[in-house]
Amino acid sequence: MKQLRDRLILLREQYDRGARMRGAVAFMHSSPLHYLIMLEVATACLGNKCLNFEGIVKRIPTKYGSRSTINTLLVDYVAKGYFGKDVNPGDKRSKVYCATKETLKDLNIMIENSRRMLKVVA
């Protein structure tokens, strides 16, 4: 149980550190909805599939945010330069979202730091 307690303490410290950071990781830690949007869009981008608004809304449970809230956050992500918004090659009427290379790099650093921290306790 002590090992689990130590891991939870490290996770809490990492979360606090992420919230104090600047950039995409800090913005992602703003709320559970911010976090889910980042994970959905980044995962799709890494799978060479960019998501449109409807695809994002379908993947996020409504208890985390309404369509309008999700749209507002997507606009914020694009305005801050964490996501790109392009014309959907399959349907010129819709736009697709994809995480920028810098955002993906920041996420990778965050995950690697998490892995290292948890190995210390293991």
QUICORNOR-V716376 format. One record per run of one state. SS is the DSSP state (h for helix, s for strand, l for the rest). FROM is the first residue (numbers start at 0). LEN is the number of residues. Records with the same first field share a line. If there is no record, write none. Layout:
SS = FROM-LEN, FROM-LEN
//
This chain:
l = 0-1, 20-3, 28-3, 46-4, 59-7, 79-3, 88-2, 99-1, 121-1
h = 1-19, 23-5, 31-15, 52-7, 66-13, 100-21
s = 50-2, 82-6, 90-9
//
